[in-house]
Amino acid sequence: MAARIAVAIEQAPKRSFALAIDWPGWARSGKDPPAAVRALTDAAVRYAIVARAAGESFPVGELECVVVETNEGGSGTDFGVPSRVTNADRRPTSAAEAERLVRLLAVAWARFETVAEAAPESLHKGPRGGGRDTSKIVAHVIESDWYYAKEIGVRIRQPSPADPGAIAAMRDAMLEVLARQSDGSPLAGRTWTARYAAARIAWHALDHAWEIEDRSEPRAG
């Protein structure tokens, strides 16, 4: 019997996202919802590495993605970022659920770091010759985490990519916020809920980890 995965769809004119609502960071895009769901299931083997490292039992074998809600996306969606807080993201989180969110997010960050450390500096370019090299991607993820920290109420000096202690302190402060029980309200008087924050931040780290993996692979010919 196929394992059922609850999915939220974020749909915009040029791109859609499929997001596994109970698995922070497991979200993929496609030109339309069916393509996004296919990309999500294709990424299951990659996400399983994260889930199991976080101590979670992750489904194996055939998956059945069940769409439980669909939301209208916007320019951010078309740009390639899951940008809508879903109804599922507004669910309260118990202490145990919050602890699970931070475990998965912490492992997503660790996975990104592991992949980046093992990668060559120069990565394959995209079909149009674009794409950052590894150190630029690492700097981008750290800078983005700093902006994400502000979204959840963490005010801290922007860390340098060359200062691992400052990066760890920033991320620990973010995890401390997300580890708290929540009634599902937005954090810090802004728009992100705890569930959305964990999912968005983990997605960003994993999206770039998987990009680095793909662009590090030897090319035939």
Stockholm file with secondary structure:
# STOCKHOLM 1.0

chainA/1-221         MAARIAVAIEQAPKRSFALAIDWPGWARSGKDPPAAVRALTDAAVRYAIVARAAGESFPVGELECVVVETNEGGSGTDFGVPSRVTNADRRPTSAAEAERLVRLLAVAWARFETVAEAAPESLHKGPRGGGRDTSKIVAHVIESDWYYAKEIGVRIRQPSPADPGAIAAMRDAMLEVLARQSDGSPLAGRTWTARYAAARIAWHALDHAWEIEDRSEPRAG
#=GR chainA/1-221 SS CCEEEEEEEEECSSCEEEEETTSTTCEEEESSHHHHHHHHHHTHHHHHHHHHHTTCCCCCSCEEEEEEEEEECCHHHHHTCCCCCCTGGGSCBCHHHHHHHHHHHHHHHHHHHHHHHHSCSSCCCCTTSCCCCHHHHHHHHHHHHHHHHHHTTCCCCCCCTTCHHHHHHHHHHHHHHHTSCBCSCCGGGSSCCHHHHHHHHHHHHHHHHHHHHHHHSCCCC
#=GC SS_cons         CCEEEEEEEEECSSCEEEEETTSTTCEEEESSHHHHHHHHHHTHHHHHHHHHHTTCCCCCSCEEEEEEEEEECCHHHHHTCCCCCCTGGGSCBCHHHHHHHHHHHHHHHHHHHHHHHHSCSSCCCCTTSCCCCHHHHHHHHHHHHHHHHHHTTCCCCCCCTTCHHHHHHHHHHHHHHHTSCBCSCCGGGSSCCHHHHHHHHHHHHHHHHHHHHHHHSCCCC
//
